[in-house]
Each structure stands twice: as C-alpha cells, then as structure tokens.
Amino acid sequence: MKDAREKLLWVIENAQEAIKHIDNNAKRLAVGKIDEIEFDSTESKWILINKVIDEEGKL
C-alpha cells in the first residue's frame, strides 16, 4: 500500500509541475512574449515559438 501511495504522490507532484509550466506558457502567449506553443511528443517537451518579422514583413 505504501508503494502505491508513493507512486500516486509522484504523479500528483509531476502533474502540479506540468500545470505550472502550462500556466506560465499561457500567460506568456497572452501577453505576446511568445507567438505559438507546440508540444514535441517525440521528446516530451514544449516548444515555444517566437516569430520575428523583419522590415520587409517576412518571417
């Protein structure tokens, strides 16, 4: 039973950390600090995309 409880606590802690990252990225997206957010499932990480437009209006 103790092992199951420890695993559950580990899952909860990781979920809380993931929620913090999602919340921070959503805030950055909302204020324009980043332009897009993508999730790379092959590496299990979020990719933050900043699109920079040059003087001619090209990305």
C-alpha positions in Angstrom: 0.0 0.0 0.0 2.8 2.4 0.8 4.4 1.9 -2.6 1.1 2.8 -4.3 0.8 5.9 -2.2 4.3 7.0 -3.1 3.6 6.4 -6.8 0.4 8.5 -6.5 2.2 11.3 -4.8 4.9 11.2 -7.5 2.1 11.5 -10.2 0.5 14.4 -8.3 3.8 16.3 -8.0 4.6 15.9 -11.7 1.1 16.9 -12.6 1.4 20.1 -10.5 4.7 20.9 -12.1 3.2 20.4 -15.6 0.3 22.7 -14.7 2.7 25.4 -13.6 4.5 25.2 -17.0 1.3 25.3 -19.0 0.0 28.2 -16.9 3.3 30.2 -17.4 3.4 29.5 -21.1 -0.3 30.5 -21.5 0.5 33.8 -19.7 3.5 34.4 -22.0 1.4 33.7 -25.0 -1.4 36.0 -23.8 1.0 39.0 -23.4 2.8 38.4 -26.7 6.1 37.2 -25.3 5.8 34.1 -27.4 3.8 33.6 -30.6 3.0 29.8 -30.5 3.3 26.8 -28.3 3.8 23.3 -29.8 4.3 20.0 -28.0 7.0 17.7 -29.3 5.8 14.2 -28.4 9.0 12.6 -29.5 11.0 14.4 -26.9 8.1 15.1 -24.5 8.7 18.8 -24.3 7.0 22.1 -25.2 8.4 24.2 -28.0 7.9 28.0 -27.6 8.0 29.8 -30.9 8.8 33.5 -31.3 8.1 34.7 -34.8 10.3 37.6 -35.8 9.1 39.8 -38.6 11.8 41.7 -40.5 11.5 45.1 -42.0 10.0 43.7 -45.2 7.3 41.8 -43.3 8.9 38.4 -43.9 9.3 35.8 -41.1 
